[in-house]
Amino acid sequence: MKTKMNMHDWAQQIFASKKCTAIPIMTHPGIELLGKSVRDAVCNGEIHAIAIQKLNEIYPADATTVIMDLTVEAEAFGAPIIFPENEVPAVTSHIVSDFESVQALEIPSLETGRIQEYLKANTLTAKNIIGKPVFAGMIGPFSLAGRLFDMSELMMAIYIEPDTIKLLLEKCTQFLIQYAKALKATQVDGVVIAEPAAGLISNEDAVTFSSQYVKQIVDAVQDETFMTVLHNCGNTGHCTDSMVKTGASALSFGNAFNMVSAFEECPENILLMGNLDPVGLFKQASSAEVKQKTSALIQASKTHPNFILSTILKLSMRR
């Protein structure tokens, strides 16, 4: 069995290091390197894991991340999903709409949908990538609720039917805690919790409808051998406090966010990750522009030892 890393020590090494730690959150290029489709990888845990391993061989970083697929958990609850061959899967419609339907919603088992394929992918990746952390990925409770209830409807319901949404969030969180524990059992070293929908609401509402539920997940799994990373690409600077309140050991920000402000607003003992755009920069810009933007971000962050150079997650907040 793989010897678990001490993630507290790993973080301390970052704080003490004079070089910039780099963890680009990229997974899909590994699929292309295998000549496989996105649909192949998100439906087959072995292909998924091999793609991550191949990417690690050719483009090694300071940590490895598995594919972030924010339909897996919604599918487990029964949401209908479409699987384009070379695009990320998508939820096609909501499955709850009022208190009665939320009350009747069953918390699924981990045998449902593609959960086992993702657990397999994490198990194989953790087994075969040694000497650096491997991070799993999962959706956050408010973002999951938006996919089950419909994002636009959810935004209104938090004010009109708050008790309905809180019940839904409780069910989402119970399931996500189970899933997070199962991911931890695969021997990965941490999990990136993607909560982009929380960036659509105010800091106060984010605390009420997201942070307190994310914190339950963090408290259930985070320890010296397992790190939680909270990603909120919807935060433009208005809800950083809500992210800090989750207790996650690392926070990850989108490209609409000024990283310098994170150093001012967040405790120095939290790792801060960001925030290069993989599409607008890496895919669409020239190599000179990539170098210039990356160098500028490193320069702006050089006096902050808790900074990790990273890419953002390109996540859709629809449904």
Helices and strands as residue ranges (DSSP letters): H 7-16, E 21-23, H 28-34, H 38-43, H 45-58, E 64-65, H 72-77, E 81-82, E 90-91, H 99-104, H 115-128, E 134-139, H 141-149, H 151-160, H 162-185, E 190-194, G 196-200, H 203-206, I 207-211, H 212-221, E 227-232, H 240-244, E 250-253, H 259-265, E 271-276, I 278-283, H 287-301, E 307-311
